[in-house]
């Protein structure tokens, strides 16, 4: 499971992430990204999320990986 | 643990349910002003007597007992159930444990910023009972093995500064064995009192908040940093002397100990800071201490970014951190702001929101751009002509702003707005139909600092 997360202190609202991953990122009326909370495991979505992270000029976007099973259950 | 002087209740090993001993049963002790019967951290000379000198402080309370090892003190604090007397009410012992575990050379910061413009409880303690605050800081330092204490103030808090400076001078002359205590003054900005902002200021001279994650990891120059406000420290000073079970004799099981509150808004002149020792009804406090014979229009609880509560409902609220949180209200800094019937809640909220918007550190887009828009929307509703569409848009915008800052500043502003639209629902309706009410022209009930933004962040 992967979830995009924005560091609000770094983000300058350049909006490149929303161009690359429009399904996961919406821009608010001031141009700052709002990340959708639905976590998709579809490889194409994940690939776009990775590209959005790499493309952020402020390095404000990251991909938080969460194991889908709780510790001890695997 | 052995060297901590145990209280009689504690050493007897008997478990005494705090509810059975709630001070509320004794009407004289539930609410107390400075130096009045029933007060604890406010005990000592009366308000007009000024700062309690070291000699009187020691005569009244005795010296701090030998404190013993750090782990023992933390257990002692844990038994007391003391929760931080700032915003979130986080357990003090847990914070101490986290700091002690993080690494070498910890640092203790007494947060005396009291950024809430109408709150006066921490300043009252530092001005009138600075020795209690410094004793408490010494206990906190011993609990985490810190060798340095910094008191962080806002510039302009002259009374607090005077009390602390004089107290330090007295302690030096009395050759009290003492840690190094420094006083640091930062810009008087709303979010500068947030603990990550204090850490940022002490490290870089910049009082803007960091994200929680970074602050928790860093500390001042990488040193694990324990931040508690002046009131929390004062309670520690008494817990060390009288024991955790004495502490629990006041308050409730879920929120032990007494708490300070500050009255603001439409109140008579005179004393504003009170100590609440039991599960007191807010209505009782307001009738006894604010001269009200009936519920006001509304009460602003917890701070300027707090919760509006309809006056009649507020009158019946029990003033205890845990009971309020079951109602979805944060006790916050203990601010009790009274809105009179002659004033308009929407107009007051518009002014408060404009103030909060101006206090954004402008680090995060949604807060920097969003809060001014929310304030404009509220101002239009309070003083101009708007329709239902604009009110709906205001709500939509507020939902977008909440939860997207590094600190919780935007969340607090949004909460204030939501409470206002709910509590003053009828006024919203009237303003939409007929434009601003006569009460909107009432003089501001809650004062906001005006010159702050020019003060910068350094």
Interface residues (C-beta under 8 A of the other chain):
Chain A: X6 X7 X8 X9 X11 X12 X13 X28 X29 X30 X31 X32 X34
Chain B: X210 X211 X363 X364 X365 X366 X367 X369 X370 X397 X400 X404 X405 X406
